[in-house]
């Protein structure tokens, strides 16, 4: 049993080192199964649970990871009275779980507890103390992102500028001559006077179809022609 547990532990650690988390999950699951024979008071049991949780959360299997972390926490705090550093290991994994779920405020609170343990156990200048302090700073930036810079005020579009700029000039010019664009259109009667008419109803036709009377194609007769 001892040799089997060690063998799977080594394989799990190697798989994690190469970021092969599915394989690591399988190896750590084997250590958890073997550790059941050792009992909860054996430190290998919570170690296996912590490690399995880590490989699960890194595959976004958050519910399972939380389940095994809860078991590790219960064993460490209620069964074996683990040291503060051993408990901090599980707490750090819980902080990572919160981070991966974007629960930044919860992750910050947990990291601060871990930082307190590291500061007391290792001292303020230990690499692990600095590392957890860096994690807290990163999480705080993510929880409270800096406001985005306000975009520069764009100059008005050309049409707006042109309209404002030419308004006085247009007003002054209107007293002398009307712009070509607003010249009155020719009257409808003048426009239609030279167009063919329907031989049935006499309406002016703008195509070979008279939609006023029948909707059918009828003979179009130009003015001056005689009906036959």
Secondary structure as UniProt FT lines:
FT   HELIX           2..17
FT   TURN            18..19
FT   HELIX           21..35
FT   TURN            36..38
FT   TURN            40..41
FT   HELIX           43..57
FT   TURN            58..60
FT   HELIX           62..74
FT   HELIX           75..79
FT   HELIX           84..100
FT   TURN            101..102
FT   HELIX           104..121
FT   TURN            124..125
FT   HELIX           127..143
FT   HELIX           158..174
FT   TURN            175..176
FT   HELIX           180..182
FT   HELIX           188..192
FT   TURN            193..194
FT   STRAND          197..198
FT   TURN            199..201
FT   TURN            211..214
FT   STRAND          220..221
FT   TURN            223..224
//
